[in-house]
Amino acid sequence: MGPHRRAQASGPLDPRNAGGPVPAASPAPAQWRPVLRQLRPGLRAGSSHGFGACAFGCPAAAAGPRWRAHGSQGVRGHRGGPSQPQAPAGNRPARAQALDALDALDDAHALAALLQLAQRRAGLTALRQVAEDPHASEHDLQRALQGQFWIFGGQFAGEAARRRLVPGDELDIPLIRGDGTLQIVEIKRSMALRGPLVKRHRGSWVPSAQIHDAVGQALNYLVNLDEHRLRIRDQFALETRRARALVLIGHPAAQPGVPEGTINEVLRTINTHLGRIEVLTYKELLDSAERSLGAHGMAHGI
C-alpha cells in the first residue's frame, strides 16, 4: 500500500503534527453559509487588531492567530498564490482536509460573532422600550442595563461584583475599565423624570435643578471613593483614584417643547465644565450604541 493509501486508511495527516489525524470538520448549517461567506473576510481582518477573529471582541475567536501562524508552513499555502510553497502530491488529500477544518473554524467564529450581535441588538431594543416607558422607575432602568456594559463603550471590561464600596453609598452600576480603574453610572428616571431637563434663564437654555442635583450626588460618590481609595484597592483590587462618573437622566421626548438638539447642546456645554462627570440622556446613549452596532453590521454585511 503506497503512502497515499496509508494516509487515507489511518485518517488524514495533521499538518501541525505529522502522523496525527485531523478532526472531521463540522460545517455550519446551510442557511447560515451565505451570511458567513460575507462575514469571513472582515472577521479574519479583525483578528489582527487584538480581538481574535471577531470584530466585536468576542473571546470565542481567540484561535484565529494560532491558525494563521501555520500559514507559512503551507496549511493555507496553496490558497495564498505563487509565493507559497506547493504541497507534495502525496499530501494533497490531507491538506484539503485541513483546509476544510479551517473553513469550519472560520464559520464557527463568524457564527459566534453573528449570535453576539443579535444578542446585543435584542438587549438594546429591550432597553429602549424601558427608556421610552413613561412609567419606568429607576429600578426598571437599572435592571434593563444590568450586564450590558458594552453599551457604555469598548473601554470597559465588565462590572464590579460589589456595588457597596463605601459605607452608606450604593452605586447603581460600577464599571471597570481595561486598566482596572472604576467608573460609576448614576441612574435617574428617563420619561418619568420629575421636572424638565433644561429651562430658560435670561434668554438662554440652562440645565435644570434635576441635572444639578444628580451631578451633586455623583460628585459626593467620587469624593467618598477618593477618601477610601487605599482600603478599596487593598480589599477589592479596584483603583478609584480619579474615578469618573456618568449620569444617565431624562429623555428629550419628556420635554417636547424643546428641540432635542437644544437639550443635547446644553448637556455638552455643562460636560465641558465637569472634569470627572458626564451627563447624558438615555436617548443619546442608546443612539450612540445603535450606531456602533449598525457600523459593525454594515461592515460584515448583516
C-alpha positions as CSV (number, residue, x, y, z in Angstrom):
1,M,0.0,0.0,0.0
2,G,1.5,3.4,-1.0
3,P,1.9,6.4,1.2
4,H,-1.2,8.0,-0.2
5,R,-3.4,4.9,0.6
6,R,-1.8,4.6,4.1
7,A,-2.8,8.2,4.9
8,Q,-6.4,7.5,3.8
9,A,-6.6,4.3,5.8
10,S,-5.3,5.8,9.1
11,G,-7.0,9.2,8.7
12,P,-5.8,12.4,7.2
13,L,-2.5,13.7,8.4
14,D,-2.5,16.7,10.7
15,P,-0.1,19.3,9.1
16,R,0.8,20.6,12.6
17,N,1.7,17.1,13.9
18,A,2.8,14.6,11.2
19,G,1.0,11.3,11.6
20,G,-1.8,12.7,13.7
21,P,-5.4,12.8,12.4
22,V,-7.2,15.9,11.6
23,P,-10.6,16.1,13.3
24,A,-13.5,16.0,10.9
25,A,-14.9,19.4,10.1
26,S,-18.5,20.2,11.1
27,P,-19.8,22.7,8.6
28,A,-22.2,25.4,9.6
29,P,-25.9,24.9,8.9
30,A,-26.7,25.6,5.2
31,Q,-29.0,28.6,5.9
32,W,-26.1,30.4,7.6
33,R,-23.4,29.9,4.9
34,P,-24.4,32.9,2.6
35,V,-24.1,35.3,5.5
36,L,-21.0,33.6,6.9
37,R,-19.2,33.9,3.5
38,Q,-19.8,37.6,3.7
39,L,-18.7,37.8,7.3
40,R,-15.5,35.8,6.9
41,P,-13.2,38.3,5.3
42,G,-13.9,41.0,7.8
43,L,-13.7,38.6,10.7
44,R,-10.2,37.4,9.6
45,A,-9.1,41.0,9.3
46,G,-10.4,41.8,12.8
47,S,-8.1,39.2,14.3
48,S,-5.1,41.4,13.6
49,H,-6.5,44.1,16.0
50,G,-6.3,42.0,19.2
51,F,-9.8,40.6,19.1
52,G,-9.1,37.2,17.6
53,A,-11.3,36.7,14.6
54,C,-14.3,38.6,16.0
55,A,-14.7,42.3,15.2
56,F,-16.9,42.7,18.4
57,G,-14.2,41.5,20.8
58,C,-15.9,38.1,21.5
59,P,-13.5,35.7,23.2
60,A,-14.7,32.7,21.1
61,A,-12.4,33.9,18.2
62,A,-9.1,33.7,20.0
63,A,-7.9,30.7,18.0
64,G,-7.6,32.8,14.8
65,P,-3.9,33.8,15.2
66,R,-3.0,30.2,16.0
67,W,-4.3,29.0,12.7
68,R,-2.7,32.0,10.9
69,A,0.7,31.1,12.4
70,H,0.7,27.9,10.3
71,G,0.2,29.8,7.0
72,S,3.9,30.0,6.5
73,Q,4.1,26.2,6.9
74,G,1.7,25.6,4.0
75,V,-1.6,24.9,5.8
76,R,-3.2,27.7,3.9
77,G,-0.3,27.9,1.4
78,H,-1.9,26.6,-1.7
79,R,-4.6,29.3,-1.4
80,G,-2.1,32.1,-1.0
81,G,-0.7,32.4,-4.5
82,P,2.6,31.6,-6.2
83,S,4.8,32.8,-3.3
84,Q,3.5,30.0,-1.1
85,P,5.2,26.5,-1.3
86,Q,3.1,23.9,-3.0
87,A,2.2,20.7,-1.2
88,P,3.7,17.4,-2.4
89,A,1.3,15.4,-4.4
90,G,1.0,12.6,-1.8
91,N,-0.1,15.1,0.9
92,R,-2.9,16.9,-1.0
93,P,-5.8,15.0,0.4
94,A,-4.6,15.6,4.0
95,R,-4.1,19.3,3.3
96,A,-7.5,19.6,1.7
97,Q,-9.0,18.1,4.9
98,A,-7.0,20.6,7.0
99,L,-8.4,23.5,4.9
100,D,-11.9,22.1,5.4
101,A,-11.3,22.1,9.1
102,L,-10.1,25.7,8.9
103,D,-13.2,26.8,7.0
104,A,-15.3,25.1,9.7
105,L,-13.4,27.0,12.3
106,D,-13.9,30.3,10.5
107,D,-17.6,29.5,10.2
108,A,-17.8,28.9,14.0
109,H,-16.1,32.3,14.7
110,A,-18.4,34.0,12.3
111,L,-21.4,32.4,13.8
112,A,-20.3,33.4,17.3
113,A,-20.0,37.0,16.2
114,L,-23.4,36.9,14.5
115,L,-25.0,35.5,17.6
116,Q,-23.3,38.1,19.8
117,L,-24.5,40.9,17.5
118,A,-28.1,39.5,17.6
119,Q,-28.0,39.3,21.4
120,R,-26.8,42.9,21.7
121,R,-29.4,44.2,19.3
122,A,-32.1,42.4,21.3
123,G,-30.8,43.9,24.6
124,L,-30.7,47.3,23.1
125,T,-34.2,47.1,21.8
126,A,-35.5,46.0,25.2
127,L,-33.6,48.8,26.9
128,R,-35.0,51.4,24.5
129,Q,-38.6,50.2,25.3
130,V,-38.0,50.7,29.0
131,A,-36.3,54.1,28.5
132,E,-39.4,55.3,26.5
133,D,-41.9,54.0,29.0
134,P,-43.4,57.0,30.9
135,H,-43.9,54.8,33.9
136,A,-40.5,53.2,34.2
137,S,-38.7,53.6,37.5
138,E,-35.0,53.9,38.2
139,H,-35.1,50.2,39.3
140,D,-36.6,49.2,35.9
141,L,-33.9,51.1,34.0
142,Q,-31.1,49.6,36.2
143,R,-32.4,46.1,35.6
144,A,-32.6,46.7,31.9
145,L,-29.0,47.9,31.9
146,Q,-27.6,45.2,34.1
147,G,-25.0,43.1,32.2
148,Q,-25.0,45.3,29.1
149,F,-21.8,47.2,29.9
150,W,-20.8,47.2,26.2
151,I,-23.4,50.0,25.7
152,F,-21.1,52.4,27.5
153,G,-18.2,51.8,25.2
154,G,-15.4,49.4,24.4
155,Q,-13.1,50.7,27.0
156,F,-15.0,48.8,29.8
157,A,-14.1,45.2,30.7
158,G,-17.1,44.5,32.9
159,E,-19.0,45.4,36.0
160,A,-17.6,45.2,39.6
161,A,-19.1,42.5,41.6
162,R,-19.8,44.8,44.6
163,R,-21.9,47.9,44.5
164,R,-21.3,49.0,48.1
165,L,-17.6,50.0,48.2
166,V,-18.0,52.9,50.7
167,P,-20.2,52.7,53.9
168,G,-23.5,54.4,53.2
169,D,-23.1,54.6,49.4
170,E,-24.6,52.0,47.0
171,L,-23.5,52.5,43.4
172,D,-26.1,51.9,40.6
173,I,-23.6,50.4,38.1
174,P,-19.9,50.2,38.9
175,L,-18.0,49.7,35.6
176,I,-14.4,48.5,35.4
177,R,-12.1,49.9,32.7
178,G,-9.5,47.8,30.9
179,D,-6.8,49.2,33.2
180,G,-8.7,48.3,36.4
181,T,-9.9,51.8,37.2
182,L,-13.5,52.4,38.2
183,Q,-16.3,54.4,36.6
184,I,-19.7,54.7,38.2
185,V,-23.0,55.1,36.4
186,E,-25.7,57.0,38.3
187,I,-29.2,56.1,37.0
188,K,-32.0,58.6,37.1
189,R,-35.5,58.4,35.6
190,S,-36.0,58.7,31.9
191,M,-39.5,59.6,30.7
192,A,-40.8,59.7,34.3
193,L,-38.3,62.4,35.3
194,R,-40.0,64.8,37.8
195,G,-39.4,68.1,36.2
196,P,-37.7,69.4,33.0
197,L,-34.1,68.7,31.8
198,V,-33.4,72.3,30.8
199,K,-35.0,75.7,31.5
200,R,-34.9,79.2,30.2
201,H,-32.7,81.6,32.2
202,R,-32.0,85.2,31.0
203,G,-32.7,84.4,27.4
204,S,-30.7,81.1,27.3
205,W,-31.3,77.4,27.9
206,V,-29.5,76.1,31.1
207,P,-29.6,72.8,33.0
208,S,-32.4,72.4,35.4
209,A,-32.3,71.6,39.1
210,Q,-32.9,67.9,38.2
211,I,-29.5,67.8,36.5
212,H,-27.7,69.8,39.1
213,D,-29.0,67.5,41.9
214,A,-27.9,64.4,40.0
215,V,-24.4,65.8,39.4
216,G,-24.1,66.7,43.0
217,Q,-25.0,63.2,44.1
218,A,-22.4,61.7,41.7
219,L,-19.8,64.2,42.9
220,N,-20.3,63.0,46.5
221,Y,-19.8,59.4,45.4
222,L,-16.5,60.3,43.8
223,V,-15.3,62.2,46.9
224,N,-16.0,59.2,49.1
225,L,-14.3,56.9,46.7
226,D,-11.2,59.1,46.8
227,E,-11.2,59.2,50.6
228,H,-11.4,55.4,50.8
229,R,-9.1,54.7,47.9
230,L,-6.4,52.6,49.8
231,R,-8.9,50.4,51.6
232,I,-10.9,49.8,48.3
233,R,-7.7,49.0,46.5
234,D,-6.4,46.5,49.1
235,Q,-9.8,44.9,49.8
236,F,-11.4,44.8,46.3
237,A,-8.4,45.3,44.0
238,L,-10.1,48.3,42.4
239,E,-8.4,51.6,41.6
240,T,-10.6,54.6,42.5
241,R,-8.0,57.4,42.2
242,R,-9.6,59.9,39.7
243,A,-12.6,57.6,39.2
244,R,-15.2,59.0,36.8
245,A,-19.0,59.1,36.8
246,L,-21.7,59.0,34.2
247,V,-25.1,60.4,35.0
248,L,-28.0,59.0,32.9
249,I,-31.0,61.2,33.1
250,G,-34.1,62.1,31.2
251,H,-35.3,61.8,27.6
252,P,-35.9,64.5,25.0
253,A,-39.4,63.2,24.4
254,A,-40.3,64.0,28.0
255,Q,-39.9,67.7,27.2
256,P,-41.4,68.0,23.7
257,G,-41.5,71.8,23.8
258,V,-37.7,72.0,23.5
259,P,-35.8,70.6,20.4
260,E,-33.7,67.6,21.1
261,G,-30.6,69.4,19.6
262,T,-31.0,72.2,22.2
263,I,-31.1,69.7,25.1
264,N,-28.0,67.9,23.8
265,E,-26.2,71.2,23.3
266,V,-27.0,72.3,26.9
267,L,-25.6,69.0,28.2
268,R,-22.5,69.2,26.1
269,T,-21.9,72.6,27.4
270,I,-22.1,71.6,31.1
271,N,-20.0,68.5,30.4
272,T,-17.1,70.7,29.2
273,H,-17.1,72.2,32.7
274,L,-17.3,69.0,34.6
275,G,-13.9,67.4,35.0
276,R,-14.9,63.9,36.1
277,I,-18.6,63.7,35.5
278,E,-20.5,63.3,32.2
279,V,-24.3,63.8,31.8
280,L,-26.2,62.0,29.0
281,T,-29.9,61.4,28.2
282,Y,-31.0,57.9,27.7
283,K,-31.7,58.6,24.0
284,E,-28.2,59.9,23.3
285,L,-26.7,56.8,24.9
286,L,-28.9,54.4,23.0
287,D,-28.5,56.2,19.7
288,S,-24.7,56.0,20.1
289,A,-24.9,52.3,20.9
290,E,-27.2,51.7,17.9
291,R,-24.8,53.5,15.6
292,S,-22.0,51.3,16.9
293,L,-23.9,48.1,16.2
294,G,-25.0,49.4,12.8
295,A,-21.5,50.1,11.8
296,H,-20.4,46.6,12.7
297,G,-23.3,45.1,10.9
298,M,-22.7,47.0,7.7
299,A,-19.0,46.1,7.8
300,H,-19.9,42.4,7.8
301,G,-23.0,42.5,5.5
302,I,-25.6,41.9,8.3
